[in-house]
Amino acid sequence: MAAEKVLMGLDIGSGTIRCVIGSIGRDEQFMVDSICERASEGVLHGSIINIEQAVRAINSVINEAQLLAGTEITDVVIGVGGESIKGTISQGVVGISDPDQEIKKDDVIRSMEVAKAFELPSDREVVHLLVQDFKIDGRSGIKDPIDMLGRRLETKVLVVTASSILCQTHRKCVQRLGLNVRRTTLESLADADVTLSSEEKEMGTVLINIGAGTTDMIVYSNGTPMYTGGVNLGGNSVTDDIALIFSKPKAVAEQLKIDSGHSYVPSVSIDELFTIPSVGSLPAIQMPKKELAKVIEARMAEIFSRLQNELLTIPNLGNLGGGVVLVGGGALLSGVTDLASEIFRLPCRVGFPEALGGLDRNYINPQYTTVLGLLKSNAKKHIETSSGRRKNNKKNGSFGNKVLSFFKSLL
């Protein structure tokens, strides 16, 4: 396939840095060319705390990905998440100026500009404007207002903001490697792009990514994002608890979590045992697995409970027929879906990224949803923008090609 465009997605996680490179052919077919990862350095709870260490780790994984893909990249899409993310509902109302009262692209643009024209704290920056609903003369539930008739257009959006310092630091690390940050994307939005179907978004679904240092949540209802946010707790918090309670090094605690960990105590038999390996002069010992499960369950229950409290604050949420979907490395922990189902009082499952073209099946794993989502969302924007531009050149107007490029510039 002759590549028309080569793209890169970069997930700077607290536990692992992942980079994926993909290409779009002249036939607009999208392929994954390489995916690489390495342990993070200089990153804590989704924030870079040591630029030199982070740059070194990022440079290593990008160089490896480029080598495997056989190409060099100049532009990259990066993700942001964690407790820094906030979503604010805003509305923009404009009058329709056309004598025939026909709504045009400019009217939609004006309403969205009004919606985002509120005072933003100096330490915040807008990452996305996510359209929730259009109203024409008070009639809600309108998906495509272009060419409809009315006197008044109201656009309701979810304004997603993040810490300016966090975003600027991420960009600085990438720019120091001579790369251009094409776009900063909300990581949970990227997760949804490769994990949730349009039907699940319509039904109402809670998508939670349990990473090493952060846990992110995005909530969909009637096909649109209703909430996004996160907490600065994740799998590393569980590991730290195990290390503290059992007085073991973090490397040993992490292995215990992976090999013997369970996050739902009722599912663990009282007769099950696990072995704590010898460290230094201390001998290996056996203990009931329930004791380990109690430690893990306590921290995971805290994470889910904090997110559940956020869920209760969402106005007009509606039905969540799609339940809860868990992704990220923490989704692989035994019993995690049982615990989440109990706390959220919703059915729960583990989510997997879709099988993108050229992707090795080993990467169809909850740990890779974010980096693959960053790549896919960027590819979609490129294809839709290119397609819309070609159609516009032919003067073949519709909602998809008249205003979609504007929306995509904000997403």
VMD Tcl script that draws the C-alpha trace (Angstrom):
set ca {
  {0.00 0.00 0.00}
  {1.49 3.33 -1.04}
  {1.21 5.59 1.99}
  {-0.43 8.97 1.52}
  {0.01 9.95 5.18}
  {2.03 8.49 8.06}
  {0.80 9.13 11.62}
  {2.10 8.60 15.15}
  {0.32 8.26 18.49}
  {2.18 8.61 21.80}
  {0.82 7.53 25.19}
  {3.04 8.85 28.00}
  {1.80 6.67 30.84}
  {2.93 6.48 34.44}
  {3.98 2.85 34.09}
  {4.66 2.47 30.38}
  {5.31 4.77 27.42}
  {3.80 3.45 24.20}
  {4.23 4.63 20.62}
  {2.34 3.47 17.52}
  {2.88 4.39 13.88}
  {0.28 3.91 11.17}
  {-0.23 4.87 7.56}
  {-3.17 5.84 5.37}
  {-3.07 4.73 1.74}
  {-4.38 6.60 -1.27}
  {-7.44 4.35 -1.04}
  {-7.99 5.75 2.50}
  {-7.30 2.35 4.07}
  {-5.66 2.63 7.48}
  {-2.87 0.27 8.64}
  {-0.80 -0.10 11.82}
  {2.89 -0.25 10.88}
  {4.59 -0.59 14.28}
  {3.91 -0.42 17.99}
  {6.57 -0.22 20.72}
  {6.71 0.31 24.46}
  {9.13 0.69 27.36}
  {8.95 1.39 31.08}
  {8.24 5.01 31.96}
  {10.77 7.28 33.57}
  {10.09 10.67 35.11}
  {6.29 10.27 35.08}
  {4.04 10.16 38.16}
  {0.22 10.06 38.17}
  {0.16 11.00 34.49}
  {2.34 14.10 34.99}
  {5.96 14.50 33.95}
  {8.07 15.24 37.03}
  {11.54 14.82 35.50}
  {11.88 16.15 31.96}
  {15.32 14.68 31.28}
  {14.27 11.17 32.25}
  {10.98 11.45 30.36}
  {12.66 12.75 27.18}
  {15.14 9.88 27.28}
  {12.38 7.28 27.61}
  {10.19 8.92 24.94}
  {13.12 9.18 22.53}
  {13.93 5.50 22.98}
  {10.43 4.23 22.23}
  {9.91 6.61 19.27}
  {13.22 5.62 17.68}
  {12.34 1.94 18.01}
  {8.88 2.47 16.50}
  {10.32 4.42 13.56}
  {12.94 1.74 12.97}
  {10.33 -1.01 12.87}
  {8.05 1.04 10.62}
  {10.92 1.98 8.33}
  {10.03 5.66 8.33}
  {10.69 8.94 10.12}
  {7.86 10.97 11.64}
  {7.67 14.72 12.18}
  {4.18 15.02 13.72}
  {2.75 13.21 16.74}
  {-0.55 13.08 18.61}
  {-0.23 12.86 22.40}
  {-2.77 12.03 25.09}
  {-3.65 13.62 28.44}
  {-5.70 12.28 31.32}
  {-5.95 11.94 35.08}
  {-7.35 14.20 37.76}
  {-6.34 17.27 35.76}
  {-9.19 16.68 33.28}
  {-12.42 18.57 33.85}
  {-15.59 18.71 31.77}
  {-17.86 21.77 31.88}
  {-21.28 22.03 30.24}
  {-21.77 25.24 28.24}
  {-24.38 26.52 25.82}
  {-24.25 28.95 22.95}
  {-27.36 30.61 21.53}
  {-27.52 32.60 18.29}
  {-30.25 34.05 16.11}
  {-30.56 32.88 12.51}
  {-29.71 35.75 10.18}
  {-30.75 34.17 6.89}
  {-33.95 35.80 5.48}
  {-35.33 32.34 4.74}
  {-34.46 31.23 8.31}
  {-32.29 28.41 6.96}
  {-29.47 27.37 9.29}
  {-26.03 27.55 7.70}
  {-22.56 26.42 8.66}
  {-21.71 29.90 9.89}
  {-24.63 29.78 12.34}
  {-23.31 26.54 13.85}
  {-19.82 27.99 14.09}
  {-21.14 31.14 15.78}
  {-23.12 29.14 18.34}
  {-20.09 27.04 19.23}
  {-17.91 30.12 19.54}
  {-20.45 31.57 21.97}
  {-20.53 28.28 23.92}
  {-16.78 28.32 24.51}
  {-16.62 32.07 25.25}
  {-16.52 31.86 29.03}
  {-13.80 32.90 31.43}
  {-11.21 30.15 31.70}
  {-8.77 30.07 34.64}
  {-5.23 31.00 33.59}
  {-3.92 27.57 34.56}
  {-6.37 25.69 32.30}
  {-6.54 25.09 28.54}
  {-9.31 23.75 26.33}
  {-8.59 20.28 24.93}
  {-11.96 19.53 23.26}
  {-15.40 20.92 22.57}
  {-17.74 17.91 22.46}
  {-21.21 18.60 21.06}
  {-23.98 17.10 23.19}
  {-27.08 18.52 21.59}
  {-28.49 21.05 19.13}
  {-31.79 22.86 19.72}
  {-33.77 24.79 17.12}
  {-36.43 27.08 18.58}
  {-36.44 24.96 21.74}
  {-36.68 21.58 19.96}
  {-33.90 19.33 21.27}
  {-32.36 16.06 20.06}
  {-31.27 17.44 16.68}
  {-28.11 15.86 15.33}
  {-27.66 17.81 12.05}
  {-28.96 21.41 12.16}
  {-27.55 22.41 8.76}
  {-30.26 23.36 6.23}
  {-33.04 23.09 8.82}
  {-35.35 26.05 9.41}
  {-35.59 28.11 12.56}
  {-35.14 31.46 14.24}
  {-32.87 30.39 17.11}
  {-30.05 27.83 17.31}
  {-28.75 26.58 20.64}
  {-25.66 24.37 20.89}
  {-24.86 22.46 24.07}
  {-21.26 21.34 24.45}
  {-19.01 19.62 26.96}
  {-15.91 21.80 27.26}
  {-13.00 19.53 28.22}
  {-10.10 21.32 29.88}
  {-6.78 20.22 31.34}
  {-3.93 21.71 33.33}
  {-1.93 24.05 31.08}
  {1.30 23.07 32.83}
  {0.65 19.35 32.28}
  {-0.09 19.86 28.57}
  {2.81 22.26 28.05}
  {5.26 19.89 29.74}
  {4.12 16.97 27.58}
  {4.52 19.10 24.46}
  {7.93 20.38 25.57}
  {9.29 16.84 25.98}
  {8.18 15.89 22.47}
  {9.36 19.14 20.91}
  {12.82 18.67 22.41}
  {13.11 15.61 20.17}
  {12.48 17.77 17.10}
  {8.87 16.62 16.69}
  {5.73 18.70 16.24}
  {2.73 17.98 18.48}
  {-0.09 17.87 15.96}
  {-2.82 17.49 18.55}
  {-3.36 16.91 22.26}
  {-6.19 14.41 22.76}
  {-8.19 13.32 25.76}
  {-7.07 9.76 26.47}
  {-10.50 8.48 27.50}
  {-11.92 9.80 24.22}
  {-9.23 7.81 22.40}
  {-10.13 4.73 24.47}
  {-13.76 5.04 23.43}
  {-12.79 5.37 19.77}
  {-11.39 1.84 19.63}
  {-13.45 0.14 22.35}
  {-17.08 1.28 22.23}
  {-19.47 0.76 19.34}
  {-21.89 3.48 18.29}
  {-24.70 1.31 19.72}
  {-23.02 1.21 23.14}
  {-22.64 4.99 23.10}
  {-26.33 5.35 22.27}
  {-27.38 2.90 25.00}
  {-25.32 4.72 27.62}
  {-21.98 3.33 28.75}
  {-19.35 4.09 31.38}
  {-15.80 3.52 30.10}
  {-13.04 3.35 32.73}
  {-9.32 3.06 32.00}
  {-7.36 1.77 35.02}
  {-3.78 2.79 34.31}
  {-0.69 2.59 36.46}
  {-0.87 6.10 37.92}
  {-4.32 7.36 36.95}
  {-7.83 6.05 36.36}
  {-9.88 7.89 33.72}
  {-13.63 7.78 33.10}
  {-15.81 8.91 30.22}
  {-19.58 8.50 30.24}
  {-21.73 8.31 27.11}
  {-25.48 8.72 26.82}
  {-27.56 9.02 23.64}
  {-24.38 8.79 21.61}
  {-22.59 11.78 23.16}
  {-20.07 12.25 26.01}
  {-21.84 13.44 29.17}
  {-18.88 13.45 31.54}
  {-15.13 13.04 31.55}
  {-12.66 13.09 34.42}
  {-10.36 10.92 36.47}
  {-8.48 10.27 39.69}
  {-4.74 10.12 40.33}
  {-4.89 6.54 41.58}
  {-4.26 3.34 39.64}
  {-2.44 0.04 39.60}
  {0.70 1.51 41.16}
  {-1.34 2.53 44.21}
  {-2.35 -1.11 44.66}
  {1.29 -2.20 44.35}
  {2.36 0.40 46.92}
  {-0.26 -0.90 49.36}
  {0.93 -4.50 48.97}
  {4.56 -3.43 49.45}
  {3.66 -1.52 52.63}
  {1.37 -4.12 54.21}
  {3.64 -7.11 53.52}
  {6.95 -5.19 53.92}
  {8.29 -6.19 50.52}
  {10.06 -4.30 47.70}
  {7.78 -2.86 45.03}
  {9.08 -5.28 42.40}
  {8.03 -8.22 44.58}
  {4.69 -6.56 45.39}
  {3.97 -6.00 41.69}
  {4.64 -9.67 40.92}
  {2.40 -10.77 43.79}
  {-0.37 -8.58 42.41}
  {-0.02 -10.04 38.93}
  {0.41 -13.69 39.93}
  {-1.86 -14.02 42.97}
  {-3.85 -10.81 43.21}
  {-7.65 -10.69 43.32}
  {-9.75 -7.59 43.80}
  {-13.00 -9.19 45.00}
  {-12.70 -10.92 48.37}
  {-15.98 -12.95 48.19}
  {-14.63 -14.81 45.15}
  {-11.53 -16.05 46.96}
  {-11.72 -19.35 48.84}
  {-10.56 -19.39 52.45}
  {-8.40 -22.40 51.58}
  {-6.44 -20.69 48.79}
  {-2.86 -19.80 49.64}
  {-0.17 -17.67 47.99}
  {3.57 -17.63 48.48}
  {5.54 -14.55 49.45}
  {9.03 -15.16 48.04}
  {12.16 -14.90 50.14}
  {13.83 -11.51 50.23}
  {17.32 -11.19 51.66}
  {17.55 -13.34 54.77}
  {13.79 -13.69 55.14}
  {12.40 -17.08 54.09}
  {9.49 -17.59 51.71}
  {6.15 -17.94 53.51}
  {2.62 -18.94 52.59}
  {-0.44 -16.92 53.51}
  {-4.18 -17.07 52.77}
  {-4.91 -15.42 49.43}
  {-7.84 -13.63 51.07}
  {-5.36 -11.45 52.98}
  {-3.85 -10.23 49.73}
  {-7.30 -9.77 48.22}
  {-8.38 -7.57 51.14}
  {-5.51 -5.17 50.46}
  {-6.24 -5.00 46.73}
  {-10.01 -4.74 47.11}
  {-9.73 -1.80 49.53}
  {-7.78 0.35 47.06}
  {-9.80 -0.66 43.99}
  {-13.04 -0.01 45.89}
  {-11.76 3.49 46.72}
  {-11.06 4.20 43.05}
  {-14.45 2.94 41.88}
  {-16.32 4.68 44.70}
  {-14.77 8.03 43.84}
  {-15.80 7.59 40.22}
  {-19.28 6.44 41.25}
  {-19.67 9.65 43.28}
  {-18.80 11.63 40.15}
  {-21.35 9.64 38.17}
  {-24.08 10.72 40.59}
  {-23.38 14.39 39.83}
  {-24.14 14.13 36.10}
  {-27.48 15.84 35.32}
  {-29.97 14.18 32.98}
  {-27.74 11.16 32.54}
  {-30.45 8.77 31.45}
  {-30.15 5.01 31.09}
  {-26.79 3.24 31.14}
  {-27.82 0.11 29.28}
  {-24.26 -0.51 28.09}
  {-23.05 -0.90 31.67}
  {-19.42 -0.41 32.67}
  {-16.49 -1.26 30.39}
  {-13.00 -1.54 31.90}
  {-9.77 -1.08 29.94}
  {-6.14 -0.41 30.81}
  {-3.69 -2.70 32.57}
  {-5.77 -2.69 35.75}
  {-8.70 -4.25 33.88}
  {-6.70 -7.49 33.73}
  {-6.70 -7.89 37.52}
  {-8.78 -10.86 38.64}
  {-12.17 -10.03 40.11}
  {-12.11 -6.39 39.02}
  {-15.33 -6.65 36.98}
  {-17.17 -8.23 39.94}
  {-16.11 -5.38 42.23}
  {-16.99 -2.69 39.69}
  {-20.39 -4.27 39.04}
  {-21.16 -4.26 42.75}
  {-20.13 -0.63 43.30}
  {-21.71 0.85 40.15}
  {-24.72 -1.50 40.30}
  {-24.34 -2.09 36.58}
  {-23.18 -5.02 34.44}
  {-19.45 -4.84 33.82}
  {-17.05 -6.32 31.27}
  {-13.45 -5.96 30.15}
  {-13.07 -4.01 26.89}
  {-10.66 -4.79 24.07}
  {-9.47 -2.55 21.23}
  {-10.79 -3.33 17.78}
  {-8.61 -5.29 15.38}
  {-7.14 -2.51 13.25}
  {-5.52 -3.39 9.93}
  {-1.96 -4.64 10.31}
  {-2.24 -4.98 14.10}
  {-0.70 -8.11 15.63}
  {-3.35 -9.95 17.64}
  {-1.08 -9.79 20.74}
  {-1.92 -6.09 20.94}
  {-5.68 -6.66 21.02}
  {-5.36 -6.16 24.74}
  {-6.94 -3.66 27.20}
  {-3.48 -2.20 27.90}
  {-3.19 -0.81 24.36}
  {-6.56 0.93 23.97}
  {-5.21 4.45 24.55}
  {-2.28 4.41 22.15}
  {-4.30 2.68 19.43}
  {-7.17 5.10 20.01}
  {-4.84 8.08 19.61}
  {-3.72 6.72 16.26}
  {-7.20 5.80 15.05}
  {-8.77 9.14 16.02}
  {-6.00 10.99 14.18}
  {-6.43 8.79 11.11}
  {-10.20 9.38 11.12}
  {-9.73 13.13 11.29}
  {-7.26 13.05 8.40}
  {-9.54 10.88 6.24}
  {-12.70 12.88 7.02}
  {-10.97 16.22 6.47}
  {-9.42 15.08 3.19}
  {-12.69 13.58 2.00}
  {-14.65 16.68 2.99}
  {-12.16 18.92 1.22}
  {-12.48 16.92 -2.00}
  {-16.28 17.00 -1.82}
  {-16.31 20.70 -1.08}
  {-14.15 21.27 -4.13}
  {-16.89 19.57 -6.12}
  {-19.49 21.81 -4.42}
  {-21.32 18.78 -3.13}
  {-22.57 20.08 0.22}
  {-23.99 18.13 3.15}
  {-23.64 18.30 6.92}
  {-20.80 15.79 6.84}
  {-18.58 17.78 4.50}
  {-19.70 21.35 5.25}
  {-19.26 21.47 9.01}
  {-17.55 18.23 10.03}
  {-14.09 19.62 9.39}
  {-14.87 22.46 11.80}
  {-16.07 20.05 14.48}
  {-13.00 17.86 14.01}
  {-10.71 20.82 14.55}
  {-12.24 21.18 18.01}
  {-12.37 17.52 19.01}
}
mol new
graphics top color blue
foreach p $ca { graphics top sphere $p radius 0.5 }
foreach p [lrange $ca 0 end-1] q [lrange $ca 1 end] { graphics top cylinder $p $q radius 0.2 }
display resetview
